[in-house]
Amino acid sequence: MTNILEALEWLLTADAWSGPGGLWVRSLEHLGYTLIALGISAVIALPLGLAIGHTRKGRGIAIVATGAARALPTLGLLTLVALFTGIGLTAPMVALVVLAAPSVLAGAYAGVESVNQATVDAARAQGMSGWQVLTRVEIPLGLPLILSGLRLAALQIIATATLAAYVGAGGLGRQLFLGLQTYDYSVMLGASLVVILLAILVDAAFGLTQRLLRRVPGLAGPGTAPGTGTRSRRVRANMTAN
């Protein structure tokens, strides 16, 4: 309890937030790392996941691959990459992308698979090409689950990006390691609370975006899109498990 009070007291001081090494700068660095890693993960995993969901091929391989990626210890991977690239941002980015890509991939193919097959067949019967079915039917109707994958990946990155400081990068991990080295547990706990607050804010932003998208015609949310009943709940459960 004393450490919590000391951490809160430290967070309320101007010195904790000001300067090039203050919490404002470190929080912005942390968010920047999150956006970069999430963007790279999306560029790699989203097209692959959409293709798997659309063609219904390769799902088994994707599950095995994402399971293997999730089993990798992030700190060990970061250290291994850092041995070849040196200190800096490269090693943390590689580790964070490997961590986040499985969630993005699973969200993408689960979102497309959740669309009612009858809706897809009706679109094809109207003369739509495979690309048109994907972009005009499957992605819009599966968007809530696709965003859920990105949302989960973002939270994973925020929680793990503190390890970037382990190889000389910035972010809120700097305060954590500084507190560890100096046995200043109030600084460690304070920085941890900021990471938690950052995760809550990002999660709230994704939640608000998903709620707003459900109000847009043609973008169905869970429970409103065709096929979002028992089948979609099962698909979402598989996405989380895999």
C-alpha positions in Angstrom: 0.0 0.0 0.0 2.9 2.3 0.8 4.4 1.7 -2.6 1.1 2.6 -4.3 0.8 5.8 -2.4 4.4 6.7 -3.2 3.9 5.9 -6.9 0.8 8.1 -7.0 2.6 10.9 -5.3 5.5 10.6 -7.8 3.0 10.7 -10.7 1.5 13.9 -9.4 4.9 15.7 -9.4 5.9 17.9 -12.4 9.3 16.4 -12.5 7.9 13.0 -13.4 6.3 14.3 -16.6 8.7 17.0 -17.8 11.9 16.9 -19.6 13.2 14.7 -22.4 13.0 11.6 -20.2 9.7 12.5 -18.6 6.5 10.4 -18.8 5.0 12.6 -21.5 7.8 11.9 -23.9 8.1 8.2 -22.9 4.3 7.8 -23.3 4.5 9.3 -26.8 7.4 7.0 -27.7 5.4 4.0 -26.3 2.4 4.9 -28.5 4.7 5.4 -31.5 6.2 2.0 -31.1 2.6 0.6 -30.8 1.4 2.2 -34.0 4.5 1.2 -35.9 4.4 -2.4 -34.8 0.6 -2.6 -35.3 0.9 -1.1 -38.8 3.6 -3.5 -39.8 1.6 -6.4 -38.4 -1.5 -5.3 -40.3 0.3 -5.0 -43.6 1.7 -8.5 -43.2 -1.2 -10.4 -41.6 -4.4 -8.7 -42.8 -4.1 -9.6 -46.5 -3.1 -13.1 -45.6 -6.0 -13.5 -43.1 -8.5 -12.0 -45.6 -7.3 -14.4 -48.3 -7.6 -17.4 -45.9 -11.1 -16.4 -44.8 -12.3 -15.7 -48.4 -10.9 -18.9 -50.0 -11.5 -21.1 -46.9 -8.0 -22.6 -47.6 -4.9 -22.6 -45.4 -6.8 -22.2 -42.1 -5.1 -25.2 -40.5 -1.6 -24.0 -41.5 -2.5 -20.5 -40.2 -3.6 -21.9 -36.8 -0.4 -23.9 -36.5 1.8 -21.0 -37.5 0.1 -18.5 -35.2 0.2 -21.0 -32.3 4.0 -21.4 -32.9 4.5 -17.6 -33.1 2.6 -17.1 -29.8 4.7 -19.8 -28.1 7.9 -17.9 -28.8 9.2 -16.0 -25.7 9.2 -12.3 -26.6 12.2 -11.4 -24.5 14.2 -14.3 -25.9 13.3 -13.4 -29.5 14.1 -9.7 -28.8 17.5 -10.7 -27.3 18.3 -13.0 -30.3 17.5 -10.4 -32.9 19.4 -7.8 -30.9 22.5 -10.0 -31.2 22.4 -9.5 -34.9 21.1 -6.0 -35.3 22.5 -4.3 -32.2 20.8 -2.0 -29.8 18.0 0.2 -31.1 14.5 -0.1 -32.4 14.9 -3.0 -34.9 14.9 -5.8 -32.4 11.9 -4.6 -30.5 9.9 -4.1 -33.7 10.6 -7.6 -34.9 9.6 -9.1 -31.5 6.4 -7.0 -31.3 5.4 -7.8 -34.9 5.8 -11.5 -34.2 3.7 -11.1 -31.1 0.9 -9.1 -32.7 0.6 -10.7 -36.1 -1.2 -13.8 -35.0 -4.1 -11.8 -33.4 -4.4 -9.7 -36.6 -4.3 -12.8 -38.8 -6.9 -14.6 -36.7 -9.2 -11.6 -36.5 -9.1 -11.2 -40.3 -9.9 -14.8 -41.3 -12.5 -15.1 -38.5 -14.2 -11.9 -39.6 -14.5 -13.1 -43.1 -15.6 -16.6 -42.1 -18.3 -15.2 -39.8 -20.3 -13.8 -42.8 -23.3 -16.0 -43.6 -22.5 -18.2 -46.6 -26.0 -17.5 -48.0 -25.1 -13.8 -48.2 -21.9 -14.6 -50.0 -23.7 -16.9 -52.4 -26.4 -14.3 -53.1 -23.6 -11.7 -53.9 -22.0 -14.2 -56.4 -25.4 -14.9 -57.9 -25.7 -11.2 -58.7 -22.6 -11.4 -60.8 -20.0 -10.1 -58.3 -16.4 -11.2 -58.8 -14.4 -12.8 -56.0 -12.7 -9.4 -55.3 -16.1 -7.6 -55.2 -17.5 -10.2 -52.8 -14.5 -9.8 -50.5 -14.4 -6.0 -50.5 -18.2 -5.2 -50.7 -19.7 -8.0 -48.6 -17.2 -10.0 -46.5 -15.0 -7.2 -45.2 -17.8 -4.8 -44.3 -19.8 -7.5 -42.5 -16.8 -9.0 -40.9 -15.3 -5.7 -39.9 -16.2 -5.9 -36.2 -14.2 -9.1 -35.8 -11.3 -7.8 -37.9 -11.1 -4.8 -35.6 -11.3 -7.1 -32.6 -8.1 -8.7 -33.8 -6.4 -5.4 -34.2 -7.6 -4.3 -30.8 -6.2 -7.4 -29.1 -2.9 -7.0 -31.0 -2.6 -3.3 -29.9 -3.1 -4.2 -26.2 -0.5 -7.0 -26.5 2.0 -4.5 -28.0 1.4 -1.8 -25.4 1.9 -4.3 -22.6 5.1 -5.8 -24.1 6.7 -2.6 -25.6 8.2 -1.9 -22.2 10.9 -4.5 -23.2 12.1 -2.1 -25.9 14.2 -0.3 -23.2 16.0 -3.6 -22.6 18.0 -3.1 -25.8 18.4 0.7 -25.6 15.2 2.0 -27.1 12.8 4.3 -25.4 9.2 4.1 -24.2 7.8 3.6 -20.7 10.2 0.7 -20.1 12.9 3.2 -19.5 11.3 4.2 -16.2 10.7 0.6 -15.3 14.3 -0.4 -15.8 15.5 2.8 -14.1 13.4 2.0 -11.0 14.7 -1.6 -11.1 18.3 -0.5 -11.2 17.9 2.1 -8.4 15.5 0.0 -6.3 13.0 2.8 -6.6 9.8 0.8 -6.6 7.6 3.9 -6.6 9.0 4.8 -10.1 8.5 1.2 -11.3 4.9 1.1 -10.1 4.2 4.6 -11.4 5.4 3.7 -14.9 3.4 0.5 -14.8 0.3 2.5 -13.9 0.9 4.7 -16.9 1.2 1.6 -19.2 -2.1 0.3 -17.8 -3.8 3.7 -18.3 -2.4 3.8 -21.9 -3.8 0.3 -22.6 -7.2 1.4 -21.2 -7.3 4.5 -23.4 -6.4 2.6 -26.5 -8.9 -0.1 -25.7 -11.6 2.5 -25.2 -10.7 4.1 -28.5 -11.1 0.8 -30.3 -14.4 0.1 -28.5 -15.8 3.5 -29.5 -14.7 3.0 -33.1 -16.5 -0.4 -33.2 -19.7 1.1 -31.7 -19.6 4.0 -34.3 -19.1 1.6 -37.1 -22.1 -0.5 -36.1 -24.2 2.6 -36.8 -22.9 2.9 -40.4 -25.3 1.2 -42.9 -23.7 -1.9 -44.3 -21.3 -2.4 -41.5 -22.9 -4.9 -39.1 -21.7 -5.5 -35.6 -21.9 -8.7 -33.6 -25.4 -9.9 -33.3 -26.7 -7.8 -36.3 -24.8 -9.1 -39.3 -26.1 -12.2 -41.1 -24.4 -15.2 -39.6 -23.5 -13.5 -36.3 -25.4 -15.9 -34.2 -24.2 -19.1 -32.8 -21.7 -19.6 -35.7 -20.1 -16.2 -35.2 -19.8 -16.7 -31.5 -18.1 -20.0 -32.2 -15.7 -18.3 -34.7 -14.9 -15.6 -32.2 -14.1 -18.2 -29.6 -11.9 -20.0 -32.0 -10.1 -16.8 -32.9 -9.3 -16.2 -29.2 -8.2 -19.8 -28.6 -6.0 -19.9 -31.7 
